[in-house]
Amino acid sequence: MPVVLVRGVMWGDRYVEFSGNMTFTDEKNKISCDVALNPDALGFFKGLFAKAKSHSDTFRGEIFQETPTGKVSHGLVTGSWLGYLDVNKVRYWDIRDAPKADRVVPNDHVLPSDSVLREDSRYLRVGDFTRAQEYKTMGEESQRYDRKLRQKAMEERKKQEKALKKKHGK
């Protein structure tokens, strides 16, 4: 697993960086991919005096297949875990091609409790942040009130059970 660095805890902007190596394995097909996250990271002390060659969300790797004669390379994997994935210089995924939030329309198969159906999510998708915050606050207040009622009912139930046990001598 990669190393996870949380920067800006004491001052500055807080952000998370991943670095190190990961290996993904498909045992059935004997295929693996060794990936280096943040491959140009300079480390703490060098990073104080120099700038890395690439962004910290960059990754690079190689796909291999195990054969009776050894590992055979099947190409390179490159990209940014925030932006895109290329395999052998062919783009397989790009965040710019992902649907925009305002184009997300709930379909008939979502559960009634799905968050895309909440009023605050609906206003957030259309950019009405004030109204989204109002509905979010109302929802949180409703949840707190509901929790308070559940706790009160649970306490009442425990009192009743205790009284029954005392009455029946248990």
Summary of the structure (lengths in Angstrom):
residues: 170
radius of gyration: 26.3
end to end distance: 53.8
largest distance: 79.5
contacts: 353
relative contact order: 0.07
helix: 36%
strand: 32%
